């Protein structure tokens, strides 16, 4: 047991004593739970809800908020109650996460009583550090006040107006990777000042895609450029990369096997970890997006993502009533992969340590 893991266990035993005995008896269940993030339905939560039950049992370690979770009346108060209900149920404090980029990806909308937040493209076009800092600070302060501690932002993909899911939706700062890194660094710093962690996305670069990975297989092999890695390298070296989200894109320049980056050990471990030196948490993009769910069986996709080096698997829960995607089943699949030896306990421990280190910070 290395020093970092010892410190993690000591923190849990001291700050989270009610779960201490359970963590000893069911340590694999607890560890795997910290590697799962789930979305849910409604602006209120019932104790019978599968996601709530999984959170209470320690089998889901983070939750994901969508517009469907934000009430049309008294939105802030309602969201505060919802988040506190989940946190009080969790044996280990949750990452409460959201996509709050500003612009068109804006869960906390002005008509619900939240501050207006412009797009990344607008900030890149203005290209003033104080403007970016101001609006990033507004976002981070809003999240902090609500109890949201993890933001899937900033986007560090290059701007290409032909990309239907990014450039066409004004989600990118610039076509210039240096300018992207500059503004993204400001966004990260403003979040950190308010105690909110950030997730850079979408590695190793989705900006030059000409199709949408939400809808099917997306291949960037002919359009991707190595310079798209530069924002990640800059932010990693500046110690500004808390976490990084994968892209479900095929890129044969990086992996000739045609595995999507999320499932590719060459890209997640070989490139991101070994070559770029990233030591933080790797989040998958939503495993229910069609680029994954229509190409791979569920257990195969989970195995490949974990084997590739992804730490936390995300399930948006956007397909209601599909039993395979129930939190308990996802957890059971991951546990089965470990008990069978296909995924090593050492790998689970390493991912658990990274997640707990970020939570402690």
Buried (B, 14 or more C-beta within 10 A) or exposed (E): EEEEBEBBBEBBBEEBEEBBEBBEEBBBBBBBBBBBBBBBEEBEBEEEBBBBBBBBBBBBBBBBBBEEBBBEEEBBEBBBBBBEBBBEBBBBBBBBBBBBBBBEBBBBEEEBBBEEBBBBBBBBBBBEEEBBBEBBBBBBBBBBEBBBBBBBBBBBBBBBEEBBBBBBBBBBBBBBBEBBBBBBBBBBBBBBBBEBBBBBBBBBBBBBBEBBBBEEBBBBBEBBBEEBBBBBBBBBEEEBBBBBBBBBBBBBEBBEEEBBBBBBBBBBBBBBBEEBEBEBBBBBBBBBBBBBBEBBEBBEBBBBBBBBBBBBBBBBBBEEEEEEBBBBBBBEBBBBBBEEEEBEEEBBBBBBBBBBBBBEE
